Amino acid sequence: MPLIKDLIEVPERVHQGDFVLKLTEGVSHADQTLRNYVVTPQLERAFDNALGFAQQALNSGQSKAAYLHGSFGSGKSHFMVILHLLMAGNTQARAIPELADTVARHAWVQGRKFLMVPYHMVGARDMESAVLGQYADHVRRLHPEAPIPGFYQAEGLFRDAADLRGRLGDATFFSELNAKSAASGDGGGWGALEGGWNASSFDAAMLEPPTGAERTRLVGDLINGFFSAYRSIASDGESFVSFDEGLAIMSRHASELGYDAVILFLDELVLWLASHASDVNFVSREGTKLVKLVEATHLQRPAPLISFIARQRDLRELVGDSLPGAIGVQFTDVLRHWEARFHRITLEDRNLPAIAQKRVLRAVSPAARLQLDQSFDETLKLRKDVLDTLLTTEADREMFRQVYPFSPALVQTLIAVSAALQRERTALKLMLQLLVDRRTDLELGQLIPVGDLWDAIAEGDEPFSEAMRLHFDNAKRLYTLRLLPMLETRHNCTWQAIKLGQADAVLAKSLRNDARLLKTLLLAALVPEVESLKGLTAQRLTALNHGTFRSPIPGQEAAQVLRKLRDWAGEIGEIKVGEDQNPLISIQITGVDLEPVLRAAETNDNQGNRRKLVRELLFDQLGVKDTGSLFTRHDFTWRGTQREV
């Protein structure tokens, strides 16, 4: 049979930036973004929703914000880029066939002028420096001639300096400023060479960006010379006004530049907050500023602010476990307050099959596509119980065809794993990684087993949740220190030898197949809420790893798997197998490795201690008091008479 890599474009390796789009880069490389974008019916409705939301905000003249909700890898950044291009009037974006009806319905966009600001929140210090600072940088690139928005506290300093200059006159003002600057020594001895401040250098310095060298020097000289009350500006760098006041300034600034509204694309804002989950004060302080996007104390916002906020998961899920008791309840109340004021646009996981088909599972030719379709048709002839397990209740056969040689059960699992564990391993990237890992041996007609997903996630970024990080670390430790060594001993083969290509092919295949069972159980322990991993039996484990186990008698694969698992459970206590005919099977992940504890107690496991334990248990059940003497005497009443034993 031909290899899958001969029919589907499978690269030799996965690169760090694959399928990860930075919003600002997506806008600047619009052609490439549009070429790779897939519009499904659900996404078409989401674009209609987003444009209608923006129209409502514009017509009402009120600032509004919407969560763009979707799992990791659901395409939130790509969605924002396409929405940005649509509202900017990009002809290529407006010509996407699947969006024709939406574009026609929202022709109002053409007559409006929007200032669209793309943000990348990860790494930001606080909301002010991120939202206000990045706005100032963006406007400076678009309108270098425009005045600097008054976000910075230094702007107030410059206004006071201008007033003082007007009262004193230029000659006196600059004479005193230069004298005090030279006396303070702030110029580092360079004042004489620079010639001090004059009208032209003073005005030029005020027009520099906040990080400009001359502007910074002027701030220091003004504070030392005239305005010592502003000293916090010099110590903190360019400090910002309050977030609420800054948003009002932003609105006025954009309006003065001729814009009808400001569109803020806040990519990964909730992810940024979640990355500080362990710092309760930070999350509470910065998180509560979000509501200022829609609720303003300073009501002067002539150009409404329309915000789209990317959200992977509800912030309550991401940081709730890190907040103890009453603090957690208080934070939940704050989040509930936000929810009522934020619109919600959802990018559903069911978009993934169509996106994966175009971006990950591209056939190399029409002939290759035909071969894949024919092979898939053969897969549909599997036994009903196997096919039902692979399909799950959420998928149909057409979705299965789109993701083949993956199964809907595997896709469902990797979406959940991607959301629970790590940012960089998005669903599409995990799919590509699985194809790359099996590049040299995955044949047409084979499905990728669910158990293979474990290897793709074992290396990578740490989970955001501290509880999940500990759980994941314990799972990896259990597999590395207990489960894998047990399999290596039984198969007389090591995983290292397999990786180096030095292992016997038959032994290596047998070890890999058995490992897939245990890896599937570990995945079920990590994301137990996933439908495909609930209620695992030998039959379901076999189906999820279809093709891994074969039996001389068709249909007996599950019995073979059950025997293996009962055998392993006798050696590894964390493997749990029920007692009934079709038992539930699971792996219990604990934070304490009991094996060393039991080994340390082996010296006490002898005949004398066993007899002593049996004696204590027996006496306890009979109600006999053990005096510790050679002969124990027990008085009791039997048939109305007192007896002694």
C-alpha positions as CSV (number, residue, x, y, z in Angstrom):
1,M,0.0,0.0,0.0
2,P,1.2,3.5,-0.7
3,L,2.2,5.7,2.2
4,I,0.0,8.6,3.2
5,K,2.9,11.1,2.6
6,D,2.7,10.2,-1.1
7,L,-0.9,11.3,-1.2
8,I,-1.0,14.2,1.3
9,E,1.5,17.0,1.6
10,V,3.4,16.0,4.8
11,P,6.5,18.0,5.6
12,E,9.6,16.5,7.1
13,R,9.2,18.5,10.3
14,V,6.9,20.9,12.2
15,H,8.2,24.4,12.7
16,Q,7.6,26.6,15.8
17,G,5.5,29.2,14.0
18,D,3.3,26.8,12.0
19,F,-0.4,27.7,12.2
20,V,0.3,30.5,14.7
21,L,-0.7,33.9,13.3
22,K,0.3,37.1,15.0
23,L,-2.5,39.6,14.3
24,T,-0.3,42.5,13.3
25,E,1.6,40.2,10.8
26,G,-1.6,38.8,9.4
27,V,-2.8,42.3,8.5
28,S,0.5,43.3,6.9
29,H,0.7,40.0,4.9
30,A,-2.9,40.1,3.8
31,D,-2.4,38.1,0.5
32,Q,-1.0,35.1,2.3
33,T,-3.6,35.2,5.1
34,L,-6.5,35.4,2.5
35,R,-4.9,32.5,0.5
36,N,-4.9,30.2,3.5
37,Y,-8.3,31.2,4.9
38,V,-11.3,28.8,4.8
39,V,-14.8,30.2,5.3
40,T,-17.4,27.7,6.6
41,P,-21.1,28.4,6.9
42,Q,-20.7,29.0,10.6
43,L,-17.8,31.4,10.0
44,E,-19.9,33.3,7.5
45,R,-22.6,33.8,10.2
46,A,-19.9,34.9,12.6
47,F,-18.7,37.6,10.2
48,D,-22.3,38.7,9.7
49,N,-22.7,38.9,13.5
50,A,-19.5,40.9,14.0
51,L,-20.3,43.4,11.3
52,G,-23.8,43.8,12.6
53,F,-22.4,44.3,16.1
54,A,-20.1,47.1,14.8
55,Q,-23.0,48.7,12.9
56,Q,-25.1,48.8,16.1
57,A,-22.3,50.4,18.1
58,L,-21.7,53.0,15.4
59,N,-25.4,53.9,15.0
60,S,-25.9,54.3,18.7
61,G,-22.6,56.2,19.2
62,Q,-21.8,54.0,22.2
63,S,-18.6,52.1,22.9
64,K,-19.2,48.3,22.8
65,A,-17.1,45.2,23.3
66,A,-17.5,41.6,22.1
67,Y,-15.7,38.4,23.1
68,L,-14.5,36.4,20.1
69,H,-14.8,33.0,21.8
70,G,-13.2,29.8,20.5
71,S,-10.8,27.1,21.5
72,F,-7.0,27.1,20.9
73,G,-6.5,26.9,17.2
74,S,-10.1,27.7,16.2
75,G,-8.8,30.6,14.1
76,K,-9.6,33.7,16.2
77,S,-6.5,35.6,15.0
78,H,-7.3,34.8,11.4
79,F,-10.9,35.8,11.9
80,M,-9.8,39.2,13.3
81,V,-7.5,39.7,10.3
82,I,-10.2,39.0,7.8
83,L,-12.7,41.2,9.7
84,H,-10.0,44.0,9.7
85,L,-9.6,43.6,6.0
86,L,-13.4,43.6,5.4
87,M,-13.9,46.8,7.4
88,A,-10.9,48.4,5.7
89,G,-12.5,47.8,2.3
90,N,-9.8,45.3,1.1
91,T,-11.1,44.2,-2.4
92,Q,-9.6,40.6,-2.0
93,A,-11.4,40.0,1.3
94,R,-14.6,41.4,0.0
95,A,-14.4,39.2,-3.0
96,I,-14.3,35.9,-1.0
97,P,-17.2,33.9,-2.6
98,E,-18.5,32.5,0.7
99,L,-18.8,36.0,2.1
100,A,-20.7,37.6,-0.8
101,D,-24.0,37.7,0.9
102,T,-22.5,39.2,4.1
103,V,-20.6,41.8,2.2
104,A,-23.7,42.8,0.3
105,R,-25.7,43.0,3.5
106,H,-23.1,45.3,5.1
107,A,-22.5,47.7,2.3
108,W,-22.6,50.5,5.0
109,V,-19.0,49.7,5.8
110,Q,-17.9,51.3,2.5
111,G,-19.0,54.8,3.5
112,R,-17.3,54.8,6.9
113,K,-13.8,55.5,8.0
114,F,-12.5,53.3,10.8
115,L,-9.2,53.5,12.7
116,M,-8.4,49.8,13.2
117,V,-5.8,49.0,15.8
118,P,-4.4,45.4,16.0
119,Y,-3.0,44.4,19.4
120,H,-0.9,41.6,20.6
121,M,-1.3,41.5,24.4
122,V,1.1,38.7,25.5
123,G,4.1,40.3,27.2
124,A,2.4,43.6,28.0
125,R,3.1,45.2,31.4
126,D,-0.4,46.5,32.1
127,M,-3.6,47.6,30.2
128,E,-2.5,51.2,29.9
129,S,0.9,50.5,28.3
130,A,-0.6,47.8,26.0
131,V,-3.9,49.4,24.8
132,L,-2.9,53.1,25.0
133,G,0.8,52.6,24.1
134,Q,0.1,50.4,21.1
135,Y,-2.5,52.8,19.9
136,A,0.0,55.7,20.0
137,D,2.6,53.6,18.1
138,H,0.0,52.6,15.5
139,V,-1.2,56.1,14.9
140,R,2.3,57.4,14.6
141,R,3.0,55.0,11.8
142,L,-0.3,55.9,10.0
143,H,-0.2,59.7,10.7
144,P,3.4,60.8,11.5
145,E,2.3,64.4,11.3
146,A,-0.5,64.0,13.9
147,P,0.0,65.3,17.5
148,I,0.9,62.7,20.1
149,P,-2.3,61.6,22.0
150,G,-2.3,62.9,25.5
151,F,-2.1,59.5,27.2
152,Y,1.2,60.3,28.9
153,Q,1.4,62.2,32.1
154,A,4.3,64.1,30.5
155,E,1.7,65.8,28.3
156,G,0.4,67.6,31.4
157,L,3.9,68.6,32.3
158,F,4.4,70.1,28.8
159,R,1.2,72.1,29.1
160,D,2.3,73.5,32.4
161,A,5.8,74.3,30.9
162,A,4.1,76.1,27.9
163,D,2.0,78.2,30.3
164,L,5.1,79.1,32.3
165,R,7.0,79.9,29.2
166,G,4.2,82.2,28.1
167,R,4.3,84.1,31.4
168,L,8.1,84.4,31.7
169,G,8.9,84.9,28.0
170,D,11.4,82.8,26.0
171,A,14.5,84.6,27.2
172,T,13.9,84.2,30.9
173,F,12.3,80.7,30.6
174,F,15.2,79.1,28.6
175,S,17.8,80.9,30.6
176,E,16.5,79.6,33.9
177,L,15.8,76.1,32.4
178,N,19.4,75.8,31.1
179,A,20.9,77.2,34.3
180,K,19.1,74.8,36.5
181,S,19.7,71.9,34.1
182,A,23.5,72.6,34.2
183,A,23.4,73.0,38.0
184,S,21.7,69.6,38.5
185,G,24.3,67.8,36.4
186,D,21.6,65.8,34.6
187,G,23.2,66.6,31.3
188,G,26.2,64.5,32.3
189,G,28.6,67.3,31.2
190,W,27.1,67.4,27.7
191,G,25.0,70.5,28.2
192,A,27.6,72.9,27.0
193,L,28.1,70.8,23.8
194,E,24.4,70.6,23.2
195,G,24.0,74.4,23.7
196,G,21.1,74.0,26.1
197,W,17.4,74.4,25.3
198,N,16.0,77.0,22.9
199,A,12.6,77.5,21.3
200,S,13.2,75.2,18.3
201,S,14.9,72.3,20.2
202,F,12.2,72.6,23.0
203,D,9.3,72.3,20.4
204,A,11.0,69.5,18.5
205,A,11.5,67.5,21.7
206,M,7.9,67.7,22.7
207,L,6.9,66.3,19.3
208,E,9.1,63.2,19.7
209,P,7.6,59.8,20.6
210,P,7.5,59.0,24.3
211,T,10.7,57.0,24.0
212,G,12.6,59.7,22.2
213,A,16.0,60.7,23.7
214,E,15.5,64.4,23.6
215,R,11.9,64.2,24.9
216,T,13.2,62.1,27.8
217,R,15.9,64.6,28.5
218,L,13.4,67.5,28.4
219,V,11.1,65.8,30.9
220,G,14.0,65.4,33.3
221,D,15.2,69.0,32.9
222,L,11.7,70.4,33.4
223,I,11.2,68.4,36.5
224,N,14.5,69.3,38.0
225,G,14.1,73.0,37.0
226,F,10.5,73.8,37.6
227,F,8.1,70.9,38.4
228,S,9.4,68.6,41.1
229,A,5.8,67.4,41.7
230,Y,6.0,65.4,38.5
231,R,9.0,63.4,39.7
232,S,7.1,60.1,39.4
233,I,7.2,60.4,35.6
234,A,11.0,60.4,35.7
235,S,11.2,57.4,38.0
236,D,8.5,55.3,36.2
237,G,9.4,56.2,32.6
238,E,6.5,57.7,30.6
239,S,3.6,57.1,33.0
240,F,0.1,56.9,31.5
241,V,-3.1,58.6,32.6
242,S,-5.8,56.3,34.0
243,F,-7.2,53.7,31.6
244,D,-10.7,55.3,31.6
245,E,-9.3,58.7,30.9
246,G,-6.9,57.3,28.3
247,L,-9.8,55.7,26.4
248,A,-11.6,59.1,26.3
249,I,-8.5,60.7,25.0
250,M,-8.2,58.0,22.3
251,S,-11.7,58.6,21.1
252,R,-11.2,62.3,20.8
253,H,-7.9,61.9,19.1
254,A,-9.3,59.5,16.5
255,S,-12.3,61.8,15.9
256,E,-10.0,64.8,15.4
257,L,-8.2,62.7,12.7
258,G,-11.5,62.2,10.9
259,Y,-12.4,58.7,11.9
260,D,-16.0,57.5,12.6
261,A,-15.0,54.9,15.1
262,V,-12.0,53.1,16.6
263,I,-11.9,49.3,16.2
264,L,-9.7,47.6,18.8
265,F,-8.6,44.0,17.9
266,L,-7.4,42.7,21.3
267,D,-5.7,39.4,20.5
268,E,-4.9,37.1,23.4
269,L,-6.0,39.6,26.1
270,V,-7.7,36.9,28.2
271,L,-4.7,34.6,27.6
272,W,-2.5,37.4,28.9
273,L,-4.5,37.7,32.1
274,A,-4.5,33.9,32.5
275,S,-0.7,33.8,32.2
276,H,-0.7,35.9,35.5
277,A,-3.2,33.6,37.2
278,S,-0.9,33.0,40.2
279,D,-0.8,36.8,40.9
280,V,-4.3,37.5,42.3
281,N,-3.7,41.2,42.7
282,F,-2.6,41.6,39.1
283,V,-5.5,39.7,37.6
284,S,-8.0,41.6,39.8
285,R,-6.4,45.0,39.1
286,E,-6.0,44.6,35.3
287,G,-9.0,42.5,34.7
288,T,-11.4,45.0,36.2
289,K,-10.2,47.6,33.7
290,L,-11.8,45.5,30.9
291,V,-15.2,46.9,31.7
292,K,-13.9,50.4,31.0
293,L,-14.1,49.5,27.3
294,V,-17.9,49.7,27.5
295,E,-18.6,51.6,30.8
296,A,-16.9,55.1,30.8
297,T,-16.6,57.5,33.7
298,H,-15.4,60.1,31.2
299,L,-18.3,60.1,28.8
300,Q,-16.7,62.2,26.1
301,R,-16.1,59.6,23.4
302,P,-17.1,61.3,20.1
303,A,-15.7,58.3,18.2
304,P,-17.1,55.1,19.7
305,L,-14.6,52.4,20.7
306,I,-15.6,49.0,19.3
307,S,-13.5,46.2,20.8
308,F,-13.1,42.5,19.7
309,I,-11.5,40.5,22.5
310,A,-10.1,37.0,21.6
311,R,-11.0,34.5,24.4
312,Q,-9.9,30.9,24.5
313,R,-11.8,29.9,27.6
314,D,-13.9,31.6,30.2
315,L,-11.4,33.3,32.6
316,R,-13.2,31.7,35.5
317,E,-11.9,28.3,34.2
318,L,-8.4,29.5,33.6
319,V,-7.7,31.3,36.9
320,G,-10.5,30.2,39.2
321,D,-8.6,27.4,40.8
322,S,-5.8,29.8,41.7
323,L,-8.0,32.0,43.8
324,P,-8.9,30.8,47.3
325,G,-12.2,31.0,49.0
326,A,-13.9,34.4,49.2
327,I,-11.4,35.9,46.7
328,G,-12.5,33.4,44.2
329,V,-16.2,34.2,44.8
330,Q,-15.5,37.9,44.5
331,F,-13.6,37.4,41.2
332,T,-16.4,35.3,39.8
333,D,-18.8,38.1,40.6
334,V,-16.6,40.6,38.8
335,L,-16.5,38.3,35.7
336,R,-20.2,37.8,35.8
337,H,-20.5,41.6,35.8
338,W,-18.4,41.7,32.6
339,E,-20.4,38.9,30.9
340,A,-23.6,40.9,31.0
341,R,-21.9,43.8,29.2
342,F,-20.0,42.0,26.5
343,H,-21.4,40.6,23.3
344,R,-20.3,37.1,22.3
345,I,-19.2,35.8,18.9
346,T,-18.4,32.1,18.9
347,L,-16.1,30.2,16.5
348,E,-17.1,26.6,16.8
349,D,-14.9,23.6,16.9
350,R,-16.9,22.0,14.1
351,N,-15.2,24.4,11.7
352,L,-11.9,22.4,12.2
353,P,-12.6,19.5,9.7
354,A,-13.1,21.9,6.8
355,I,-10.1,24.0,7.8
356,A,-7.9,20.9,8.3
357,Q,-8.9,19.5,5.0
358,K,-7.6,22.5,3.2
359,R,-4.6,23.4,5.4
360,V,-3.3,20.1,6.7
361,L,-4.7,17.3,4.6
362,R,-4.3,18.7,1.1
363,A,-4.0,15.9,-1.5
364,V,-1.0,16.2,-3.8
365,S,-3.2,15.6,-6.9
366,P,-6.8,14.7,-8.0
367,A,-5.7,11.1,-8.4
368,A,-4.4,11.1,-4.8
369,R,-7.7,12.5,-3.7
370,L,-9.6,9.7,-5.4
371,Q,-7.4,7.1,-3.7
372,L,-8.0,8.7,-0.3
373,D,-11.8,8.7,-0.9
374,Q,-11.8,5.1,-2.0
375,S,-9.8,4.1,1.0
376,F,-12.2,6.0,3.3
377,D,-15.2,4.2,1.7
378,E,-13.6,0.9,2.8
379,T,-13.1,2.3,6.3
380,L,-16.9,2.9,6.5
381,K,-17.4,-0.9,6.2
382,L,-16.0,-1.4,9.8
383,R,-18.2,-3.1,12.4
384,K,-20.9,-0.8,13.6
385,D,-19.6,-0.6,17.2
386,V,-16.2,0.4,16.0
387,L,-17.5,3.0,13.6
388,D,-19.8,4.5,16.2
389,T,-16.9,4.9,18.6
390,L,-14.7,6.6,16.0
391,L,-17.5,8.9,14.8
392,T,-18.7,10.0,18.3
393,T,-22.2,11.5,18.6
394,E,-21.0,14.9,17.3
395,A,-19.7,13.9,13.9
396,D,-21.1,12.4,10.7
397,R,-19.5,10.5,7.9
398,E,-18.8,13.6,5.8
399,M,-16.8,15.1,8.7
400,F,-14.9,11.7,9.0
401,R,-14.1,12.0,5.3
402,Q,-12.7,15.5,5.7
403,V,-10.3,14.5,8.5
404,Y,-9.3,11.1,7.2
405,P,-6.8,9.4,8.1
406,F,-7.7,11.0,11.5
407,S,-10.9,9.9,13.2
408,P,-13.5,12.3,14.6
409,A,-12.8,10.8,18.0
410,L,-9.1,11.7,17.7
411,V,-10.0,15.2,16.5
412,Q,-12.4,15.7,19.5
413,T,-9.6,14.6,21.8
414,L,-6.9,16.8,20.4
415,I,-9.2,19.9,20.6
416,A,-9.7,19.2,24.3
417,V,-6.1,18.5,24.9
418,S,-5.0,21.6,23.1
419,A,-7.4,23.8,25.1
420,A,-6.4,22.2,28.4
421,L,-2.7,22.0,28.1
422,Q,-0.9,24.4,25.9
423,R,-1.0,27.5,23.7
424,E,1.6,26.6,21.0
425,R,0.2,23.2,20.3
426,T,-3.0,24.2,18.5
427,A,-5.3,21.6,17.0
428,L,-4.0,22.0,13.5
429,K,-0.4,21.9,14.7
430,L,-1.1,18.7,16.6
431,M,-2.6,17.1,13.5
432,L,0.4,18.0,11.5
433,Q,2.8,16.7,14.2
434,L,1.0,13.4,14.2
435,L,1.4,13.1,10.4
436,V,5.0,14.0,10.6
437,D,5.7,11.5,13.4
438,R,4.1,8.7,11.2
439,R,5.5,10.0,7.9
440,T,7.6,6.9,7.1
441,D,5.2,4.2,8.1
442,L,1.5,5.4,7.9
443,E,0.0,3.5,5.0
444,L,-3.2,4.2,3.0
445,G,-6.1,2.4,4.8
446,Q,-4.6,3.0,8.3
447,L,-6.1,5.4,10.8
448,I,-3.9,7.3,13.3
449,P,-4.6,5.8,16.7
450,V,-5.8,8.1,19.5
451,G,-2.9,6.9,21.7
452,D,-0.4,8.5,19.3
453,L,-1.6,11.9,20.6
454,W,0.3,11.4,23.9
455,D,3.7,11.7,22.2
456,A,2.7,14.9,20.4
457,I,1.8,16.6,23.7
458,A,4.4,15.2,26.0
459,E,6.9,17.8,24.9
460,G,5.8,21.5,24.8
461,D,4.6,24.5,26.7
462,E,3.4,24.1,30.3
463,P,-0.3,24.3,30.9
464,F,-1.6,27.7,32.2
465,S,-3.5,26.2,35.2
466,E,-1.2,25.3,38.1
467,A,-3.6,22.4,38.9
468,M,-3.4,21.0,35.4
469,R,0.4,21.5,35.3
470,L,0.8,19.3,38.3
471,H,-1.7,16.8,37.0
472,F,0.2,16.6,33.6
473,D,3.6,16.3,35.3
474,N,2.3,13.5,37.4
475,A,0.9,11.7,34.3
476,K,4.3,12.1,32.5
477,R,6.2,10.9,35.6
478,L,3.9,7.8,35.9
479,Y,4.4,6.9,32.2
480,T,8.2,7.5,32.2
481,L,9.0,5.8,35.6
482,R,6.4,3.1,35.9
483,L,4.4,2.2,32.8
484,L,7.1,2.4,30.1
485,P,9.7,0.4,32.1
486,M,7.1,-2.3,32.7
487,L,6.4,-2.6,28.9
488,E,10.1,-2.5,28.1
489,T,10.7,-5.4,30.5
490,R,7.9,-7.5,29.1
491,H,8.9,-6.9,25.5
492,N,12.6,-7.1,26.0
493,C,13.0,-3.9,24.0
494,T,13.6,-0.3,25.0
495,W,12.0,2.9,23.7
496,Q,15.4,4.4,23.3
497,A,16.5,1.6,21.0
498,I,13.3,2.1,18.9
499,K,14.0,5.8,18.5
500,L,17.6,5.0,17.4
501,G,16.4,2.4,15.0
502,Q,18.3,-0.3,16.8
503,A,15.3,-2.4,18.0
504,D,14.0,-5.6,16.5
505,A,11.1,-4.6,14.2
506,V,8.6,-7.2,15.6
507,L,9.4,-6.3,19.2
508,A,9.3,-2.6,18.5
509,K,5.9,-2.9,16.9
510,S,4.5,-4.9,19.8
511,L,5.8,-2.4,22.3
512,R,4.4,0.6,20.4
513,N,1.0,-1.0,20.2
514,D,0.8,-1.8,23.9
515,A,2.0,1.7,24.8
516,R,-0.9,3.1,22.8
517,L,-3.4,1.5,25.2
518,L,-1.7,3.1,28.2
519,K,-1.3,6.5,26.5
520,T,-5.0,6.5,25.6
521,L,-5.8,5.8,29.3
522,L,-3.5,8.7,30.3
523,L,-5.3,11.1,27.9
524,A,-8.6,10.0,29.4
525,A,-7.3,10.9,32.9
526,L,-6.1,14.3,31.7
527,V,-9.3,15.3,29.8
528,P,-12.0,13.1,31.3
529,E,-14.8,15.4,30.0
530,V,-14.2,14.4,26.4
531,E,-17.0,12.1,25.1
532,S,-14.7,9.8,23.2
533,L,-12.6,9.1,26.3
534,K,-15.6,8.5,28.7
535,G,-16.4,5.0,30.0
536,L,-13.4,3.3,28.4
537,T,-13.7,-0.5,28.0
538,A,-11.5,-2.9,26.2
539,Q,-13.8,-2.7,23.3
540,R,-13.7,1.1,23.1
541,L,-9.9,1.2,23.6
542,T,-9.5,-1.2,20.7
543,A,-11.7,0.9,18.5
544,L,-10.0,4.2,19.4
545,N,-6.7,2.6,18.4
546,H,-8.2,0.7,15.4
547,G,-5.7,-1.4,13.4
548,T,-3.3,-1.6,16.3
549,F,-4.4,-5.0,17.5
550,R,-5.3,-8.0,15.3
551,S,-6.7,-11.4,16.4
552,P,-6.8,-14.7,14.5
553,I,-10.5,-14.7,15.2
554,P,-12.1,-11.5,14.0
555,G,-13.8,-9.6,16.8
556,Q,-11.7,-11.1,19.6
557,E,-9.3,-8.1,19.7
558,A,-11.1,-6.6,22.7
559,A,-10.7,-9.9,24.7
560,Q,-7.0,-9.9,23.9
561,V,-6.7,-6.3,25.1
562,L,-8.6,-7.0,28.3
563,R,-6.3,-9.9,29.2
564,K,-3.3,-7.6,28.7
565,L,-4.8,-4.8,30.9
566,R,-5.7,-7.3,33.7
567,D,-2.2,-8.6,33.6
568,W,-0.6,-5.1,33.8
569,A,-3.0,-4.0,36.6
570,G,-1.6,-6.8,38.7
571,E,1.8,-5.1,38.5
572,I,0.9,-1.4,38.3
573,G,-1.7,-0.4,41.0
574,E,-2.6,2.8,39.2
575,I,-4.2,0.8,36.4
576,K,-7.8,0.1,37.4
577,V,-9.9,-2.7,35.8
578,G,-13.4,-3.5,37.0
579,E,-14.7,-6.9,37.9
580,D,-17.6,-7.4,35.6
581,Q,-17.7,-9.0,32.2
582,N,-17.2,-5.8,30.2
583,P,-15.3,-3.7,32.9
584,L,-14.5,0.0,32.8
585,I,-10.8,0.6,32.6
586,S,-8.9,3.7,33.8
587,I,-5.6,5.0,35.1
588,Q,-5.5,6.8,38.4
589,I,-3.0,9.6,38.4
590,T,-1.8,10.6,41.9
591,G,0.8,13.1,43.1
592,V,2.4,10.4,45.3
593,D,4.4,7.5,43.9
594,L,3.4,4.6,46.2
595,E,6.0,2.2,44.9
596,P,8.9,3.5,46.9
597,V,6.8,3.6,50.1
598,L,5.8,0.0,49.6
599,R,9.4,-1.1,48.9
600,A,10.5,0.7,52.1
601,A,8.0,-1.4,54.1
602,E,9.1,-4.8,52.6
603,T,11.4,-5.5,55.6
604,N,8.3,-5.6,57.8
605,D,6.5,-8.0,55.6
606,N,7.4,-11.3,57.4
607,Q,5.6,-14.3,58.9
608,G,5.7,-13.0,62.5
609,N,4.2,-9.6,61.6
610,R,1.5,-11.3,59.4
611,R,0.4,-13.5,62.3
612,K,0.3,-10.5,64.6
613,L,-1.8,-8.6,62.1
614,V,-4.3,-11.5,61.7
615,R,-4.5,-11.9,65.5
616,E,-5.3,-8.1,65.9
617,L,-7.9,-8.2,63.2
618,L,-9.5,-11.3,64.6
619,F,-9.5,-10.1,68.2
620,D,-11.0,-6.8,67.1
621,Q,-13.9,-8.5,65.3
622,L,-14.6,-10.8,68.2
623,G,-14.4,-8.0,70.8
624,V,-11.5,-9.7,72.6
625,K,-9.2,-7.4,74.6
626,D,-5.6,-8.3,73.8
627,T,-3.5,-7.9,77.0
628,G,-0.3,-8.7,75.3
629,S,0.4,-11.6,77.7
630,L,1.3,-15.1,76.6
631,F,-2.2,-16.4,77.3
632,T,-5.2,-14.1,76.8
633,R,-8.3,-14.6,78.9
634,H,-11.8,-13.6,77.6
635,D,-15.0,-13.7,79.7
636,F,-18.4,-13.8,78.0
637,T,-22.0,-14.8,78.6
638,W,-23.3,-17.8,76.7
639,R,-26.9,-19.1,77.1
640,G,-27.3,-17.2,80.3
641,T,-24.1,-18.5,82.0
642,Q,-20.8,-16.9,82.4
643,R,-18.0,-18.6,80.4
644,E,-14.2,-18.2,80.2
645,V,-12.0,-18.8,77.2
